[in-house]
Each structure stands twice: as C-alpha cells, then as structure tokens.
Amino acid sequence: MARIQTIKRETASADVNATLDTVKAKLGKVPNLIATFAQAPAALHAYLGLSEAVTKGRLTAKQRESLALAIGQANSCQYCLSAHSLIARGAGLNTEAIQAARHAESGDALTEALLKLAVKIVQQRGVLSDQDFMEAQLAGVDDGLILEVIANVSLNTLTNYTNHIAQTEIDFPVVEV
C-alpha cells in the first residue's frame, strides 16, 4: 500500500484537476506517479515542466528513455523501470535494447556514453572526476549534452525518489529490478 496516496479527483483543486485532465488527454490515463505528485501542486508542475523541457533538447526519445531505464536501474526504482520499459517500446526500443539500457549499454556508441555518464552521476552523487568528464567528451558527449544528461538525471531521480518514499502502486506491467 502506498505511503502517500494518489490525489482524489473530487477533493483536488480546479487547477490540479485541469492539469490531470491534460495529462489524461495526452497519455490516455493519469499514472499513479502523477496522481501522487498532485498532492503537492508545486511538485506536480515542477515534474511536468521539467519533463516537457527535456523533450526540447538534442537527445532523442530513444536516448531519453534509455537514460530513464539506466537511471531507474541505478536507483532501483521498480515503478520507473516498469513505466519506462513500456514507454521505451513506444519510442522504438526492443526488448534487447531495453535490457541493455538498464545496464548502461547500447548498440550506439554515443548513447552508451550518455548512459555511462548518467549512471556515474547517480552513483557518484554528481561528483565526476576529470577522467570521467574527459571519457564522456572523448566519446562525443559535448558540454550541451552533459547538461542535458544532468537534466534527465534530475528528472528521473525526482521520480525515482518519489516512488521510493511514496511507495507508489505500480500501474504498468511490472518489471523486476
């Protein structure tokens, strides 16, 4: 059972309900994570704003989903691994690519460099050595992409930690950590 419950639509503010209606129109449902964020409108809008903002960068949908999988695995977030395993299929990743991404691997060298960088950021709490930084750059990850990876780590860490603390009920096909 969740520690932090999803918001009840009948008690939510008009603004929150309008936001949740927009999410439902876009996704076909309101995932439990988003309904949990709705308990704090500031958290809900922060999540949705950052989530939308990262789509406007240079990273492709496949790369962003691969990052979400690698970060979710690094943070042991079953909810996010379950959600992003499904979403990744819609972005064009097959079963093998999804499994590879969870282990910071990819058939594409740049994507693999992005994944390895993201996992280092998570595991090292944002502290990269000069060697880590240079390895990423030598693999083709320029300053702009490094910052986009940081934004994606921030977004996914927000959801990973929220799910850990809230114990969000998984409403996607369940994937084991």
DOBADREN-310508 format. One line per 8 residues: number of its first residue (from 1); their letters; for each residue z, y, x of N, C-alpha, C. Coordinates in nm, 2 decimals, decimal comma. Atoms other than C-alpha are relative to their C-alpha. Example, Ala and Ser with C-alpha at 12.3 -4.5 7.8 and 13.67 -1.06 7.14 Angstrom:
BEGIN
1) as) 0,00/-0,12/0,09/0,78/-0,45/1,23/0,00/0,12/0,09  0,00/-0,11/-0,09/0,71/-0,11/1,37/0,08/0,11/-0,08
end
This chain:
BEGIN
1) mariqtik) 0,00/-0,12/0,08/0,00/0,00/0,00/0,00/0,12/0,09  0,01/-0,13/-0,07/-0,09/0,35/0,12/0,13/0,07/0,01  -0,12/-0,09/-0,01/0,19/0,57/0,25/-0,03/0,13/-0,06  0,04/-0,13/0,06/0,00/0,88/0,15/-0,10/-0,04/-0,11  0,08/0,04/0,11/-0,16/0,83/-0,19/-0,13/0,09/-0,01  0,12/-0,08/0,03/-0,51/0,94/-0,28/0,04/0,10/-0,11  -0,03/-0,10/0,10/-0,51/1,25/-0,50/-0,04/-0,05/-0,14  0,04/0,03/0,14/-0,51/1,21/-0,87/-0,08/0,12/-0,05
9) retasadv) 0,09/-0,11/0,04/-0,80/1,40/-1,01/0,06/0,09/-0,11  -0,05/-0,08/0,11/-0,61/1,51/-1,32/0,11/0,10/0,04  -0,10/-0,10/-0,05/-0,35/1,69/-1,11/-0,05/0,08/0,12  0,06/-0,08/-0,11/-0,58/1,83/-0,84/-0,05/0,13/-0,06  0,05/-0,13/0,03/-0,68/2,19/-0,84/-0,15/0,00/-0,04  0,15/-0,01/0,04/-1,02/2,30/-0,98/-0,08/0,00/0,13  0,08/-0,01/-0,13/-1,13/2,38/-0,62/-0,01/-0,14/0,06  0,00/0,14/-0,06/-1,03/2,03/-0,49/-0,10/-0,09/-0,09
17) natldtvk) 0,09/0,08/0,08/-1,20/1,87/-0,79/-0,15/0,03/0,02  0,14/-0,04/-0,02/-1,52/2,07/-0,74/-0,05/-0,06/0,14  0,04/0,06/-0,13/-1,52/1,96/-0,37/-0,02/-0,15/-0,01  0,01/0,14/0,02/-1,46/1,60/-0,47/-0,13/-0,04/-0,08  0,12/0,02/0,07/-1,74/1,62/-0,72/-0,13/0,01/0,09  0,11/-0,01/-0,10/-1,97/1,74/-0,44/-0,01/-0,12/0,09  0,00/0,12/-0,09/-1,87/1,45/-0,22/-0,06/-0,12/-0,08  0,05/0,12/0,08/-1,93/1,20/-0,51/-0,15/0,01/-0,02
25) aklgkvpn) 0,14/-0,02/0,02/-2,27/1,35/-0,57/-0,08/-0,04/0,12  0,06/0,02/-0,12/-2,36/1,32/-0,21/0,01/-0,15/0,04  -0,03/0,14/-0,04/-2,21/0,97/-0,14/0,00/-0,10/-0,10  0,00/0,10/0,11/-2,21/0,81/-0,48/0,14/-0,04/-0,04  -0,14/0,03/0,03/-1,83/0,78/-0,47/0,09/0,10/0,09  -0,10/-0,08/-0,08/-1,52/0,96/-0,33/0,08/-0,11/0,08  -0,07/0,09/-0,08/-1,40/0,74/-0,04/0,15/0,03/0,00  -0,15/-0,02/0,00/-1,02/0,69/-0,03/0,04/0,09/0,11
33) liatfaqa) -0,04/-0,09/-0,10/-1,00/0,87/0,30/-0,01/0,15/-0,04  0,02/-0,14/0,05/-1,15/1,19/0,14/0,10/0,03/-0,11  -0,10/-0,02/0,10/-0,92/1,15/-0,16/0,14/0,01/0,05  -0,13/-0,02/-0,07/-0,63/1,12/0,08/0,01/0,14/0,06  0,01/-0,14/-0,06/-0,74/1,44/0,27/0,02/0,10/-0,11  -0,01/-0,10/0,11/-0,75/1,61/-0,07/0,15/0,03/-0,04  -0,14/-0,04/0,02/-0,37/1,60/-0,08/0,03/0,13/0,07  -0,01/-0,12/-0,07/-0,40/1,89/0,16/-0,14/0,07/0,01
41) paalhayl) 0,13/-0,06/0,00/-0,70/2,11/0,08/-0,04/0,06/0,14  0,04/-0,05/-0,13/-0,69/2,27/0,43/-0,05/-0,12/0,08  0,05/0,11/-0,07/-0,73/1,92/0,58/-0,13/-0,05/-0,05  0,13/0,05/0,07/-1,00/1,82/0,33/-0,11/0,09/0,05  0,10/-0,09/-0,04/-1,20/2,13/0,41/-0,03/0,00/0,15  0,02/0,01/-0,14/-1,15/2,10/0,78/-0,08/-0,12/0,04  0,07/0,12/-0,03/-1,27/1,75/0,78/-0,15/0,01/-0,05  0,13/-0,01/0,05/-1,57/1,82/0,56/-0,08/0,10/0,08
49) glseavtk) 0,07/-0,10/-0,08/-1,66/2,13/0,76/-0,04/-0,05/0,14  0,04/0,05/-0,14/-1,65/1,96/1,10/-0,10/-0,11/-0,02  0,10/0,11/0,02/-1,83/1,65/0,96/-0,14/0,06/-0,03  0,13/-0,06/0,03/-2,11/1,87/0,83/-0,05/0,07/0,13  0,04/-0,07/-0,12/-2,12/2,08/1,15/-0,06/-0,09/0,11  0,05/0,09/-0,11/-2,17/1,78/1,39/-0,14/-0,05/-0,04  0,13/0,05/0,04/-2,48/1,68/1,19/-0,11/0,10/0,04  0,10/-0,11/-0,03/-2,65/2,01/1,30/-0,02/0,00/0,16
57) grltakqr) 0,02/0,00/-0,14/-2,63/1,92/1,67/-0,12/-0,08/0,05  0,11/0,07/-0,06/-2,86/1,74/1,91/0,02/-0,15/-0,02  -0,02/0,14/0,01/-2,70/1,40/1,86/-0,07/-0,06/-0,13  0,07/0,06/0,12/-2,90/1,17/1,62/0,11/-0,07/-0,09  -0,09/0,07/0,09/-2,74/1,00/1,32/0,04/-0,14/0,06  -0,03/0,12/-0,07/-2,76/0,67/1,52/0,11/0,02/0,11  -0,10/-0,03/-0,11/-2,57/0,83/1,81/0,13/0,03/-0,06  -0,13/-0,04/0,07/-2,31/0,98/1,58/0,07/-0,12/-0,05
65) eslalaig) -0,06/0,12/0,06/-2,25/0,65/1,40/0,05/-0,09/0,12  -0,04/0,08/-0,12/-2,24/0,47/1,74/0,13/0,06/0,06  -0,12/-0,06/-0,04/-1,98/0,72/1,85/0,12/-0,03/-0,09  -0,10/0,02/0,09/-1,78/0,68/1,54/0,06/-0,15/0,01  -0,04/0,14/-0,02/-1,77/0,30/1,60/0,07/-0,02/0,13  -0,06/0,01/-0,12/-1,68/0,33/1,96/0,14/0,06/0,00  -0,13/-0,07/0,01/-1,40/0,58/1,89/0,09/-0,07/-0,10  -0,08/0,08/0,09/-1,28/0,38/1,59/0,06/-0,13/0,07
73) qanscqyc) -0,04/0,12/-0,07/-1,26/0,07/1,81/0,11/0,04/0,10  -0,10/-0,04/-0,10/-1,08/0,26/2,09/0,13/0,04/-0,07  -0,12/-0,04/0,07/-0,83/0,39/1,83/0,05/-0,11/-0,10  -0,03/0,12/0,08/-0,81/0,05/1,65/0,02/0,04/-0,15  0,00/-0,05/0,14/-0,89/0,21/1,31/-0,09/-0,09/-0,09  0,08/0,09/0,08/-0,99/-0,06/1,07/-0,07/0,07/-0,11  0,07/-0,07/0,11/-1,07/0,18/0,79/-0,13/0,06/0,05  0,12/-0,06/-0,05/-1,32/0,37/1,01/-0,10/-0,10/0,05
81) lsahslia) 0,09/0,10/-0,04/-1,47/0,06/1,16/-0,07/-0,06/-0,12  0,05/0,05/0,12/-1,52/-0,07/0,81/-0,10/0,09/-0,06  0,09/-0,10/0,06/-1,67/0,25/0,68/-0,13/0,02/0,08  0,11/-0,03/-0,09/-1,89/0,32/0,98/-0,09/-0,12/0,03  0,09/0,12/-0,02/-2,02/-0,04/1,01/-0,10/0,00/-0,12  0,09/-0,01/0,11/-2,17/0,02/0,66/-0,09/0,12/0,02  0,08/-0,13/-0,01/-2,28/0,38/0,72/-0,10/-0,02/0,11  0,09/0,01/-0,12/-2,44/0,28/1,06/-0,12/-0,08/-0,04
89) rgaglnte) 0,12/0,07/0,05/-2,67/0,04/0,88/-0,10/0,09/-0,07  0,09/-0,10/0,07/-2,80/0,33/0,67/-0,06/0,09/0,10  0,06/-0,09/-0,11/-2,86/0,52/1,00/-0,09/-0,08/0,09  0,10/0,08/-0,07/-3,07/0,23/1,13/0,05/-0,09/0,10  -0,06/0,09/-0,10/-2,83/0,03/1,34/0,01/-0,14/-0,06  -0,01/0,14/0,05/-2,85/-0,35/1,31/0,14/-0,06/0,04  -0,13/0,07/-0,03/-2,56/-0,60/1,34/0,03/0,00/0,15  -0,03/0,00/-0,15/-2,60/-0,63/1,72/0,03/0,14/0,05
97) aiqaarha) -0,02/-0,13/-0,04/-2,62/-0,26/1,77/0,14/0,05/-0,04  -0,14/-0,04/0,05/-2,30/-0,21/1,56/0,10/-0,06/0,09  -0,10/0,07/-0,09/-2,11/-0,47/1,77/-0,01/0,06/0,14  0,01/-0,06/-0,13/-2,24/-0,32/2,09/0,07/0,14/0,01  -0,06/-0,13/0,00/-2,14/0,03/1,99/0,15/0,00/0,00  -0,14/0,02/0,00/-1,79/-0,09/1,92/0,06/-0,02/0,14  -0,04/0,03/-0,14/-1,77/-0,19/2,29/-0,06/0,10/0,09  0,06/-0,11/-0,08/-1,94/0,14/2,41/-0,12/-0,05/0,08
105) esgdalte) 0,12/0,05/-0,06/-2,26/-0,04/2,48/-0,12/0,04/-0,09  0,12/-0,03/0,08/-2,62/0,04/2,37/-0,12/-0,04/0,08  0,12/0,03/-0,07/-2,97/-0,06/2,45/-0,07/0,13/0,05  0,05/-0,13/-0,05/-3,04/0,31/2,51/0,10/0,06/0,10  -0,09/-0,04/-0,11/-2,90/0,44/2,84/0,08/0,13/-0,03  -0,07/-0,13/0,04/-2,82/0,80/2,71/0,11/-0,03/-0,10  -0,10/0,03/0,11/-2,64/0,66/2,40/0,12/-0,07/0,07  -0,11/0,08/-0,07/-2,44/0,42/2,62/0,09/0,10/0,08
113) allklavk) -0,08/-0,10/-0,08/-2,34/0,71/2,85/0,09/0,09/-0,10  -0,08/-0,08/0,10/-2,23/0,91/2,54/0,12/-0,08/-0,05  -0,11/0,08/0,04/-2,02/0,62/2,42/0,11/-0,02/0,10  -0,10/0,02/-0,11/-1,86/0,55/2,75/0,08/0,13/0,02  -0,07/-0,13/-0,02/-1,77/0,92/2,78/0,10/0,02/-0,11  -0,09/-0,02/0,11/-1,62/0,93/2,43/0,12/-0,09/0,01  -0,11/0,09/-0,02/-1,41/0,62/2,50/0,10/0,05/0,11  -0,09/-0,06/-0,10/-1,28/0,78/2,82/0,08/0,11/-0,05
121) ivqqrgvl) -0,07/-0,12/0,05/-1,20/1,10/2,64/0,12/-0,05/-0,09  -0,10/0,06/0,09/-1,00/0,89/2,38/0,11/-0,06/0,09  -0,10/0,08/-0,07/-0,82/0,66/2,63/0,07/0,09/0,10  -0,06/-0,09/-0,10/-0,75/0,94/2,88/0,05/0,13/-0,06  -0,05/-0,11/0,07/-0,64/1,19/2,62/-0,07/0,13/0,04  0,08/-0,12/-0,03/-0,92/1,43/2,71/0,00/0,05/0,14  -0,01/-0,04/-0,14/-0,84/1,44/3,08/-0,11/-0,09/0,08  0,10/0,07/-0,07/-1,16/1,35/3,27/0,01/0,03/0,15
129) sdqdfmea) 0,01/-0,02/-0,15/-1,18/1,31/3,65/-0,13/0,07/0,03  0,13/-0,06/-0,05/-1,46/1,49/3,84/-0,10/-0,12/0,00  0,09/0,11/0,00/-1,60/1,14/3,88/-0,05/-0,04/-0,14  0,04/0,03/0,13/-1,60/1,07/3,51/-0,11/0,10/-0,05  0,09/-0,11/0,04/-1,77/1,41/3,45/-0,14/-0,02/0,06  0,12/0,02/-0,08/-2,03/1,35/3,72/-0,08/-0,12/-0,05  0,07/0,12/0,05/-2,11/1,00/3,59/-0,07/0,03/-0,13  0,06/-0,04/0,12/-2,18/1,14/3,25/-0,13/0,09/0,02
137) qlagvddg) 0,11/-0,08/-0,03/-2,40/1,41/3,39/-0,12/-0,07/0,07  0,10/0,08/-0,06/-2,59/1,17/3,61/-0,08/-0,09/-0,09  0,06/0,09/0,11/-2,66/0,96/3,30/-0,08/0,09/-0,10  0,08/-0,08/0,08/-2,83/1,26/3,14/0,08/0,08/-0,11  -0,09/-0,07/0,10/-2,53/1,40/2,94/0,02/0,14/0,05  -0,02/-0,14/-0,04/-2,56/1,78/2,98/0,12/0,06/-0,06  -0,12/-0,07/0,05/-2,29/2,03/2,91/0,01/0,01/-0,15  0,00/-0,01/0,14/-2,40/2,08/2,55/0,03/-0,13/-0,07
145) lilevian) -0,03/0,14/0,06/-2,39/1,70/2,48/0,14/-0,03/0,02  -0,14/0,02/-0,02/-2,05/1,68/2,64/0,09/0,06/-0,11  -0,08/-0,07/0,10/-1,92/1,94/2,40/-0,02/-0,06/-0,14  0,03/0,07/0,13/-2,09/1,76/2,10/0,08/-0,13/0,00  -0,08/0,12/0,00/-1,92/1,44/2,21/0,15/0,03/-0,03  -0,14/-0,04/0,03/-1,58/1,62/2,22/0,02/0,03/-0,15  -0,01/-0,03/0,14/-1,65/1,75/1,87/0,00/-0,13/-0,09  0,00/0,12/0,07/-1,73/1,40/1,75/0,13/-0,08/0,02
153) vslntltn) -0,13/0,06/-0,03/-1,42/1,26/1,92/0,11/0,06/-0,08  -0,10/-0,07/0,09/-1,21/1,53/1,74/-0,01/-0,04/-0,14  0,03/0,03/0,14/-1,37/1,45/1,41/0,05/-0,15/-0,03  -0,04/0,14/0,02/-1,32/1,07/1,44/0,15/-0,03/0,03  -0,14/0,02/-0,03/-0,97/1,10/1,59/0,08/0,05/-0,12  -0,07/-0,05/0,12/-0,87/1,31/1,29/0,00/-0,11/-0,11  0,00/0,10/0,11/-0,99/1,03/1,05/0,08/-0,12/0,05  -0,07/0,12/-0,05/-0,85/0,75/1,27/0,15/0,02/-0,02
161) ytnhiaqt) -0,15/-0,03/0,01/-0,50/0,91/1,29/0,04/0,01/-0,15  -0,04/-0,01/0,14/-0,50/1,00/0,92/0,01/-0,14/-0,06  -0,01/0,13/0,06/-0,58/0,64/0,83/0,12/-0,08/0,05  -0,12/0,07/-0,05/-0,31/0,50/1,06/0,12/0,05/-0,07  -0,12/-0,05/0,05/-0,05/0,73/0,93/0,01/-0,02/-0,16  0,00/0,01/0,15/-0,15/0,73/0,56/-0,01/-0,15/-0,05  0,02/0,14/0,03/-0,23/0,35/0,57/-0,10/0,00/-0,12  0,10/-0,01/0,10/-0,54/0,43/0,37/-0,06/-0,13/-0,04
169) eidfpvve) 0,05/0,12/0,05/-0,66/0,15/0,15/-0,15/0,00/0,02  0,14/0,01/-0,04/-1,00/0,03/0,28/-0,08/-0,03/-0,13  0,09/0,01/0,12/-1,27/0,08/0,01/-0,14/-0,03/0,04  0,13/0,04/-0,05/-1,56/-0,05/0,22/0,01/-0,15/0,03  -0,01/0,14/-0,05/-1,65/-0,41/0,32/0,09/0,00/0,13  -0,10/0,00/-0,11/-1,36/-0,49/0,56/-0,05/-0,06/0,12  0,04/0,05/-0,14/-1,43/-0,53/0,93/0,13/-0,01/0,08  -0,12/0,02/-0,09/-1,17/-0,67/1,17/-0,01/0,08/0,12
177) v) -0,01/-0,09/-0,12/-1,06/-0,45/1,46/-0,03/-0,09/0,12
end
